[in-house]
């Protein structure tokens, strides 16, 4: 199964969290690889080696609010 990369609203990748080729364990922003600028602000999450730990109650990612239209991915 191929990973879809076209016409996305968001595209987050824990391996490349600050650009399309870099990872930073200290960043508090998660770079949107879709090119739409929908970067996420990480609240209390902890980066590991190519993953992000969220506890489900006191940690979250704020990427704003979006209205999904027909055909949105």
C-alpha positions as CSV (number, residue, x, y, z in Angstrom):
1,X,0.0,0.0,0.0
2,X,1.5,3.3,-1.1
3,X,1.4,6.3,1.2
4,X,-0.6,9.2,-0.3
5,X,1.4,12.4,-0.6
6,X,-0.7,14.6,-2.9
7,X,-3.6,16.9,-2.0
8,X,-3.1,16.5,1.8
9,X,-4.2,19.1,4.3
10,X,-1.5,17.9,6.8
11,X,1.4,15.6,6.6
12,X,3.3,14.9,9.8
13,X,6.3,12.5,10.0
14,X,8.1,11.8,13.2
15,X,11.3,11.0,11.4
16,X,11.4,14.4,9.7
17,X,9.7,16.6,12.3
18,X,11.4,20.0,11.5
19,X,11.8,19.8,7.7
20,X,11.6,17.3,4.8
21,X,15.0,15.9,5.8
22,X,15.7,16.7,9.5
23,X,14.7,15.5,13.0
24,X,15.1,17.5,16.2
25,X,14.4,16.0,19.6
26,X,14.0,19.5,21.2
27,X,11.5,21.0,18.8
28,X,8.1,22.1,20.1
29,X,6.7,22.5,16.6
30,X,5.9,19.7,14.2
31,X,6.6,20.7,10.6
32,X,3.8,20.1,8.1
33,X,5.3,18.3,5.1
34,X,2.2,18.9,2.9
35,X,3.5,22.4,2.1
36,X,0.3,24.0,3.4
37,X,2.0,25.5,6.5
38,X,-0.3,23.7,9.0
39,X,2.5,23.2,11.5
40,X,1.5,21.7,14.9
41,X,2.5,23.1,18.3
42,X,3.4,20.3,20.7
43,X,2.2,20.8,24.2
44,X,4.1,18.6,26.8
45,X,5.0,15.9,24.3
46,X,8.4,14.2,24.4
47,X,10.3,13.2,21.3
48,X,12.0,9.9,21.1
49,X,14.1,8.5,18.2
50,X,11.6,9.1,15.3
51,X,8.5,9.1,17.5
52,X,6.5,11.4,19.8
53,X,5.2,10.4,23.2
54,X,1.7,11.7,24.1
55,X,0.1,10.6,27.4
56,X,-3.5,11.0,26.2
57,X,-4.6,13.6,28.8
58,X,-2.0,16.4,29.4
59,X,-0.2,16.3,26.0
60,X,-1.5,17.3,22.6
61,X,-0.7,18.8,19.3
62,X,-2.4,22.0,18.3
63,X,-2.7,22.4,14.5
64,X,-5.6,24.8,14.5
65,X,-9.2,24.2,13.4
66,X,-10.1,23.2,9.9
67,X,-13.4,22.6,8.1
68,X,-13.1,19.4,6.0
69,X,-14.9,19.6,2.7
70,X,-15.9,16.6,0.5
71,X,-12.8,14.9,-0.9
72,X,-10.5,16.3,1.9
73,X,-7.8,13.9,3.1
